[in-house]
Amino acid sequence: MPVWLREHSWRQTLAAVYLSLPLRGARATPANIFCSEQYLKVSVPPFLFEAILYAPIDDANSTAKIGNGNIFFTLYKKEPAMWDSLTLANAGKEKLQYLRENAVLKAQEKAKEETEAKKITKQEHKKYALEATMRLEEAERKRIEHLKEQERQKIAKELEFWKNQQKDADKYKSIQKKGELPQEIEPLKERKNEKMNKTRIPNEETSKIRLKSTKGHGSRSIFSQNLKEEQLPAPRAAATIKVNFTPRVFPTALRESCIAEEEEWLHKQAEARRIINSDLSELEDLKEEEKNPDWLKDKGNKMFVMGNYLGAVNAYNLAVRLNGKLPLLYLNRAACHLQLRNLHKAIEDSSKALELLTPPVPDNEDARVKAHVRRGTAFCQLELYTEGLQDYEAALKIDPKNKNIEKDAEKIRHLIQETMQSS
Amino acid sequence: AGPERPQVVSHVQQALSYTVFDCKWVPRSARLLCLGSAARGTGLVQLYELHGARLELLREIEKPKPIKCGTFGATSLQQRYLATGDFDGNLNIWNLEAPEIPVYSVKGHKEIINSIDGVGGLGIGEGAPEIVTGSRDGTVKVWDPRQNDTPVANMEPVQGESKRDCWTVAFGNAYNQEERIVCAGYDNGDIKLFDLKTMSLRWETNIKNGVCSVEFDRKDINMNKLVATSLEGKFHVFDMRTQHPTKGFASVSEKAQKSTIWQVRHLPQNRDIFMTSGGSGSLHLWKYEYPAQRSKKDSEGSEMGVAGSVSLLQNVTLSTQPISSLDWSPDKKGLCVCGAFDQTVRVLIVTKLNKI
């Protein structure tokens, strides 16, 4: 239960009420004071002072001074009139309650309005600041542009001047050609005179004269140009120089960033060729050439071309048993399986081929495109169109110019759309 | 970017209706040539003149095969004949005033001529006028316009050796009538230096990336510096004054950008400044600084070169496509033209080069 403070004293003028409230030793801060238009409360635990004012006051302008164990309120009346008493005497409990709540609500509303107003002013300030910076930056940019424009115009003028000089020099030269003096003494003398007369030395004359002086030769006669032409050496005796190049397996240009990948690929290929699985018992029945995976691959290729797909598969199977690391064997076997409609096996083989065709280098681009296309075809024939499309798109990525792949990819996309629409 | 740094200002931009492979200034003039391939598979040579802020097309010449590269290097200042290499391996020299029939023509190579250079003309350097061509067929051939049909030097692979594309060639060391050196860069990273006086291989090295462009800083002096640019955004500057018996020439290398550096061109008026053009459409302007001592003795007492350092003066991105060709004007310092694969040729001016 709070302790009510009742020892307040007050006096009034027409416009204001002065209320003095002694705090019994307690300290008060502005947070402890709550004031609205007709309600005043001071709560400094455990003390409590509450007053329903006789008439409304202007709570925005009223002040409270805290000090000396006392709070001194200066409340400005809304309507200048003399109050009978500080508080409303006949305030019932309910009225009190109602007034209290009302006061609190009003205070909250006011607080909300104030924050709103603050937000708006803040935004306006920001906007203003932004516009000011924009204007400043615009001015700066214009200044720089202006400088650049000036520079450009200056250069353009210089260029025009130089160009006109060239034109003049050309004209002069063509006149001279027409004249075709056997000795160049006369024109040179004239030119030298011109050089002294003109304030700005034309390029052609000085450069010609300068060129002659930079030769640094003993014979610097005026006939030097003519003589030079006569002194041109005969064409060289034809000869050949044989050249060796730093060895490079790939036909593409050397790039430092691709060296590691290319090395890996070459290494893998070399490894693959060396592996021969030699502990198969059936090997003894085979002829010498049948133990060579490359020979078997060729055999398989021939049979494929002739339409003997089963035979080709057999050849590739044996080759794979001998050397399981050649990607081309799996690639070709996948093609056979496609023809035989062993679609799952075709997918397996294409996938195995792709595995072996890493790292991706320009050298194995063709093989990778074929592997993707074959796997894609197999997926489509199994009606797994999305997977098939993925493979076709991968093939397109490697070889974007291939029209057939593009057409097929389009067809698959249409098929997918149809199945989606119908399902 | 301090105010004293050279600025690259784009002066004129011209959209073309064909792929431009090479662009060259016509010496002693404000005219430039664009060489390329039209959509219908023919070659085009267009002659433009600089008029204020635009390029005016003066002449257009169409040839049966697309043209890859061209040079004025072997022609005299009066004649100004253009030597071109085309996609079919033909080397032709044209008189632009009468371009119907070439002044010189030879089917020099079996495949496209990737790069061409000329020396002995334009009043620069000494000795016979010669043109060198490098081709995808792996050979580098040197031609004399006074000798028909057969090259005066042929650098070809040894019998049985598989060929590598030659991507770039350059002349150098032409300081008197006898000396000549040809530098060739190949797609497997090989750089080879051929001495034409002794007809032998003088030096070779491999820079681990395909060599896109090589250039000596000057053709007509005792060879001083060689810049080689390559794939993967790298370039190397070799100091060519001192050759060590085993280690060859000293070099410094720089990785400028993520993409291929297509061309390097030295400023004709200052041989220590060069510009590189990149696959990302950017141009970088570099300055080479010499070391305190250009050569030193190694542990066995032989001389070896010391490479200096390269600093970036400016860079600018002009296009989204590679800038494949670049040429400085020999007459106006800082004026250059570049052609990019976005079918645009741009005339640029690099300012403040006097202050370097």
Interface residues (C-beta under 8 A of the other chain):
Chain A: K148 E151 R152 I155 A156 L159 E160 W162 K163 Q166 K167 A169 D170 K173 K177 N203 E204 S207 K208 L211 K215 Q231 L232 P233 A234 P235 R236 A237 A238 A239 T240 I241 K242 V243 N244 F245 T246 R248 T252 A253 L254 R255 E256 S257 I259
Chain B: Q7 V9 H11 R28 S29 A30 L50 G52 A53 Q78 G120 G123 I124 E126 G127 A128 P129 E130 G138 V140 V142 D144 R146 Q147 T150 P151 V152 A153 N154 M155 E156 P157 V158 E161 S162 K163 R164 D165 Q177 E178 Y186 D187 N188 G189 D190 K192 F194 L196 M199 S200 L201 N206 K208 N209 G210 L231 E232 K234 D331 K332 L335 I349 T351
